[in-house]
Amino acid sequence: SGMSAAYVAGSAAVQAILDRNGALANKIGGAVRDVESLRCSVASPDEDVIATVDGLQRVTALYLEPGVMSRCGADRLAELVTE
């Protein structure tokens, strides 16, 4: 065949490749978990809205000061949360 190297199922070479790939997958998985475990909280200037996001910028917590919904209205509140 035109292949430069032949790998036999169950051979040491195949196992070495699988081991390297497994180690790499563990490192990548650990890095993703580290990013997901990060938390950052940001408050609006008046601290009526406090949003907490993870490293992937997903909202993990949202604090709304009592009465903020009636004071701001839906559009302004959406802007504050997004900011």
N, C-alpha and C positions, 0 to 999 in steps of 0.2 A: 504494500500500500504506500501512498505518498506521505504518510505520517512520519514525523521525525522521531517521535518517541511513542512507545507502546506502553499502555498501563493495563495491568491485569487486575481485575476486580479482587479486592482483598490484599493487594500487594502493599509493601511498605511505602512505596511512592504515593499510591492512592490514599493510604491512611494519613500520610504526612500532609497531603493537600487538605483532606477533611479536617485534620487537627488545626491547621493554620486558619481555615475558614471558620471553624468553630470558635477559635480564640478571637478572631476579628469580629464575629457576630456578637460575642460577649462584650467586647470593648465598645462597639457601636451601641448596643443595647444599654450599657452603663452610661454612655454619654447622653443618650436620649432621656434616660431616667433622671440624670443630673439636671438637664435643661428643664424637664417637666417639674422637677421639685423646686426650682427657683420660684420665688414670689416677690413681687414688687407692688407696693400700694402707692397710689397717687390720689391726692385730694384736690377737689376744686378749691379755688382761692378762699371761699368762705367756709370750706369744709362741710358743705351740705351734702356732698357726694364723695364717697371714697371707694375707688375701684381697686381690686387686687387681681393681678393677672399672673399667670405662670410664664415660664420661659418661652412658651410657644404662643404667647399673647392671648391665651384663653382666659376669660373672666372666671376667677375661682371664688370671689366674694364681692358683694356690692352692698355698701352701707348708704342708706338714704336718711338724712336728717328728718325727723318727724315734721310733717307739713310742707316739705320741699315740693311735693307733687302739685299741691294747690298753689304754691307761690310761683313756681317756674312755668308750669304748663308742660305738656307732653313734648313739644318740639325742643324747648330749651333744655329740659331734663335729658333728652336723648343726646343733645350736644355736649352736655356736661359729662355724661357717662362715656361718650366716645373720646372726648378730650383726655 
